[in-house]
Amino acid sequence: MPTSRAAVLQTSPGELVLHDIVVDDPAPDEVLVRTVAAGVCHSDLHFMHGVMPHPVPTVLGHEAAGIVEAVGSAVHDLAPGDHVVECLSVFCGRCEFCLSGRPAICTKAGLGRPAGAPPRLRLGDEPMTQFLNLSSFSELALVHRNALVKIDDRMPLDVAALLGCGVLTGLGAVFRTAGVRPGETVAVIGCGGVGLSALHGAELVSASRIIAVDTDPAKLALAKEFGATDVVDASQVDPVAAVRELTGGGVHHAFEAVGLAATTQQAFSMAGRGGTATVVGMIAPGEQVSIPGIELLVEKKLQGSQIGSNQFITDIPRYVDLYLAGKLRLDRLVSRSTDLDGINEAYQRLAEGGVARQLITFGGAA
């Protein structure tokens, strides 16, 4: 069984600690992937800070791309050498939601190893819990086949990693969850990697007015590169009043990409009559959202979006095609890249703000 250098969360709250872990050989429905790049996503901070619970020890990371090393005996559509994106929307293919075309909210039954089977990952002799069925901050990842999609090998694997979560979430929220139509108006609260992807999605579907809302001037400047027609600095003005003034009463679609009750309530207030607020950010357990009930009478909606309501097996190859055609500007999303030794500093920068997306790179073909 191979060993792999990985970033391990041993206590929560806590920082990541680098260890050599043991990775098991692939079971029949599993694939071993050599990681080339993994995205530094804000969602992992919730687990590092103890806001979201997860058994430890575990290897964090849930947004990655790499090259297939080995496949299990029941995997016939992937082979060593294939370039793949790992996606946390791993799906079972058998539950009610998968079978009704909503794999993003799959129940995920049967995706782990059965009771009594050896663990996929070990720290010495101690079994490890796999994080979100992926654990991507590792030189080697052992995952269920349904966590992977093969991509065109002309696609650079470093930026391809972003398709596994952040870009998939932002674009999907626009394309799939909200179904924004040409000519409609859009506001996006939060201009990190997910919010910038939502802005870009609104641009790609020809929304007429695309308003970026943030408190960071650098992120607002970057938002203009991703399609924002207007920017609102929420540290200087009331963002709800500003958006309603810009649009004469509110937008058709408001997207919350921060993960707070306050910004969720702002998104709902930014939506005009008949408009929809879509919550993309991860709101902490126990946090409550309050909206004015009277506004429901004008058919306003508040809805959630799980990783952009994606169908990643078909979505990601299409996004790769858009990138290769020069229509999807992924490269500008990457604020910084570092190796695994710099992972805690990367999360510190993320917590401090001012970055869109950072990458952890593992060497090899990119």
N, C-alpha and C positions, 0 to 999 in steps of 0.2 A: 504494500500500500504506500502511495506517495506521501511526502510531507510537503507542506506549503506554508510560506511566510504569510501571516495574516494579522489584521488589527482586531484584537479581542476586547470586548467589553466584559470585564470581570465583576464589576460592581455597578449598581445603578442607584444613585448618580455616580458617575465616574468618567475618567478619560479612557481612551483606547490604548491598549498595551500590545506591542508587537511580540508575537510568539510563532514558533514553528508548530503547526498543528498537523494532525494525521487526517488524511482524506481517504475514505474507503474507495474500493473499486466500484464501478457502476453496477447497479442492479439492472434487471432486464429493461426497465422503463426509464433509465437514468442516462445522463450525459456528463462527461467530465470536460470542462472548458478551461483553457488557459486564459486568464484575464489579461486584457491589454490595457483597458482603461475603465475607471468607475467614477461616476459622478458623486460629488459631495452635496447631499440633499439636506435641506433644513429639517425634514421629517425625522432623520436620525438623531438630531439634537434633542428631540422630545424624549427619546429613550436614554440618551446619555445623561440628561438632566433629571431623569426619573419621573417626568411628567406622564409618560406613557409606560405602562408596565411591560416587561418582557423577561422571561427566565434567562439567567446568566449561569455560566459564561456563554457568550455568543459572539459570532463575527458579524459586525454590522455591514451595511452596504446593500443597496437594492436597485442600482441603476448602472449597468455595465455592458461591455461588449468584449468579445474575445474570439478565440479559435478553438474549435473542437479538437480535443486530444483523443478521446475514446468514447464509444457508445455501448449501451447495453444490448443484450441479445434481441430485445423486442423493438429496438429503434432502427427503422429501415429508411427513414427520410433524411437522416443526417449522417455525415461521415467525417472522419478525421481530416482536418484541414479546412472544413467549412467555416466561414465567418458568420458569427451569430450575435444577436442582441439578446441579453437577458432582461426579462420583464417581470415585475412583481405581480402582474396580473396573471400569474400561472393559474390555469383552469383545469377542472376535472373532466369536462366534456360530457358529464352524465347527469348533473343536477338540473333542477327546473330552470334555473337562470341560464345556464349554458345552452340548454336545449331550446330556450325561447329567445336566443340571440342576445343575451346580456351577460357574457362571460366575465365582465369586469366585476360583477357582484357574485361570482361563483362562491359556493359554500366551502370549496377547497377540501372536501372530504376525500380521503384516500391519496393525497398528494405526498404525504410523508411516508416513512417506512413503517411497516406494521409492528405492533408490539412484539417484543422478543427479538427483532432483527437488530443487527449491529447498527450503531448510529452512523450517519454520513460523515460526521466530523467529530474528532476527539482532541482534547488538550491533554497530552500524556495519556493516562488511563481514564480520564474523566470524559464522559459523553458531553457533547455540546448541543445546544438547541440551535437549529438553523434559523436565521433571521429572515422572516417573510419568505421562506422557502428558497432563499438565494444565498445570503452571506457573501456579498460580492467583494468585500475588502480583503481578498485573498488571492494569491498567485494562481491557485486552482479552485474552481467552483464545481461542486457536484450537485446537479439539479435534476428535477423531473423534466422529461422531454418537453412537457407543455409549458415550460418557462422560457422556451427559446424560439426564436424565429431566424431562419437563414436569410442573409442579405447579400446583395451584390458585392463582390469582393473589390470593386472599384471604390466603394465607400470607405473613407478613412475611419478606422475603428475608434479613434479617440472621440471624435464628435458623434459617432454612431451611438456611443454609450448614453448620450443625452436622450436618445429616443426611448430608452427603457422606462423612464418615469416623467421627468420634468416637461420635455417637449410633448410627449404623448398626452400628458395631463392637460397642458395649456391648449394645444390644438384641438384635442378631443372635446374639451369643455365647450369650445366654440362650434366645432363641426357637428358633434354628436349629441352632447347633452342639451345644449341650448338651440342648436339648429339655426344659427344666425344666417339671415338671408341678405342678399345684395341690397344696399341702400339703407339698411337699418343702422341705428346708432348704438354705440358700445362704450361702456366705461369699464376700466380694469383697475381695481385697487390692489396695489402691491406689484412692483416691477422687478422682482427677482426673476429667476429662470422660468418659473411657471407663468408668471404674469406677462413677461416679455413674449413668451410663446403664445399666450392668448391674444395679445395685441397683434402679433404676426398673423395669427389665424384670422382675426377680424379683417386685416389687410388683404389676405389671400381670398376671402369671400366677398371683397369689395363693399365692406361696411362704409357708410357715407361719412360718419364722424366717429373717430376713435380717440377716446379721452383716457390718458394715463394719469393715475393718482398715486402719489407717493410722498414721502417726507425727505427723500434723498435727492438733491439736485443732480448728482451724477447718474443715478438710475433714470431720472426723468429725461436727461439728455440722451441716454441710451434708448429710451422708449421711442424717441423720434426716429431712430434708425430701424425700429421694428414696426413702424406703421402708424404711430400715434400722430393724429392731426392736431391735438391739443394736449397740454399737460397742466396738471393742477398740483401745486405744492401744498399738501395738507398740513404742513407745519406753519403756513402763512395765512391760509384762508380756510373757511368752512368748506370742506370738499363737497358736501351735499348741495349747498347753495350754489357753489361754483358750477357743478355739473348741470344742475337744473337750469341755471341761467344760460349756459352755453347751448342747451338743447331746447329751450322754451318749454320746460316742464318735466324733463326726465328722459332717460334713454330707453330704447327698446330692451337692451340687455346690459345688466351690470354684473361683473364678475369679481368675487372676493378671492384673492390669492395670498392672503396673509395668515388666516387661521385664528381670528379673534372674534369674539361676540360683537365688539364695538364696530369693527369694520364690516361685519355681516349685516348689522343693522343699518350702517351707512349705505351699503349696496342696495338693500331693499328700498331705502328712501330715495336713492338716485334713480330707480326705475320709475318710468312714467306710467300713466294709465295703461293697463293691459300689458305692462312690461314684466320682465322676469329677472330675478336676482339669482345667480348661480354661485354656490359656495364651493370653491375648489380647495381652499386651505383646510388644514387639519385642526379642528377646534378641540381643545383639551377635554378629556372626560370630566363631566360634572359642570362644565360651563354652559350657562343657559343663554338663549337668544330671545330677545323680546322685540316684537314688531307691533305696530298699531293695527289692531284688528279691523278698524273701519276701512283701511286701505284695501282689504281683500274684496270689498264691494265693487271696486273698479277693476277686478280681475287681475290684480297683481299676484305674482307667484314667487315663492322662495323655495329653491330646490338645491339638492346636493349633487355632487359629481364625483364619482369614484374613479380616479385616474382617467378622467375624461371619457367615461362610459365607453372605453376603447374596445376594439376587436383587433388586438395588436398583431395577430397572425397576418391579417390583410393590411392593417393600417401602416405598420412600420415599413414594409417594402414600398408602399406608395410614397411615404415621406422620404425614403431614400431616393426614389426616382425624382421627387421634387428638388432635393438637394443637388443631385447630379445634373439636373437641368438648370441649376442656378436660381431656383425660385424660393428655396428655403435657406435662410441665412443663419445656419447653425454656428459657424465659426465665431461670429461676434458675441455669442452667448458665453464663451469661455473667457472668464476673467483671469484665470491663472491655472497652471498645472504644476503638480509636485509629485514626488514619489511617495511611497508608503511611509517613509521616515517622517514626512512632514504632515501627516494626517491630522494630528491634534492642532497644529497651527492653522491648518485649513479650516477646521471647525471653529477655532477662535475667531478667525477673520469673518466667517459666516455669521457668528453670533453678534459681532460688532457691526455688521452691515457694510454696505458699499460694494458688494460683489454680486454678480449675476449667477454664474455657475463656475465651480472649480472642478478640476479633474485630478484624480489620482492615477498616475500612469505606472505600468509595470514592466515596460520595455517590450521588445519584440516588435513584430510588424504592426504598424498603425495606419 
